[in-house]
Amino acid sequence: MAKFEFDDRALKKAVNDEVKKMAADLTKALSGLTARYQGRPVAEIKPEIQRVWARHTGGGDVTDPELTQFAEQIRDGGKVVVRLG
């Protein structure tokens, strides 16, 4: 019978690479909302951020403080930067 060896480092690298890609995709998608939502009320922007977040994370949620922070950045015309990990 063949012996199975688990490569923990390879798994961690694969997960880290995927998390970095997801953060970059979220950053791009959320920053893309600025053109449409700049100057709009935070309450109007939050549902759109949640929709984009869920789509890019397979249904995940963003915390309310983060949601508010992202919405304020978009409202003010700033760039959103997502850091996961």
Stockholm file with secondary structure:
# STOCKHOLM 1.0

chainA/1-85         MAKFEFDDRALKKAVNDEVKKMAADLTKALSGLTARYQGRPVAEIKPEIQRVWARHTGGGDVTDPELTQFAEQIRDGGKVVVRLG
#=GR chainA/1-85 SS CCCCCCCHHHHHHHHHHHHHHHHHHHHHHHHTTHHHHTTSCHHHHHHHHHHHHHHHHTSCCCCHHHHHHHHHHHHTTCCCCCCCC
#=GC SS_cons        CCCCCCCHHHHHHHHHHHHHHHHHHHHHHHHTTHHHHTTSCHHHHHHHHHHHHHHHHTSCCCCHHHHHHHHHHHHTTCCCCCCCC
//
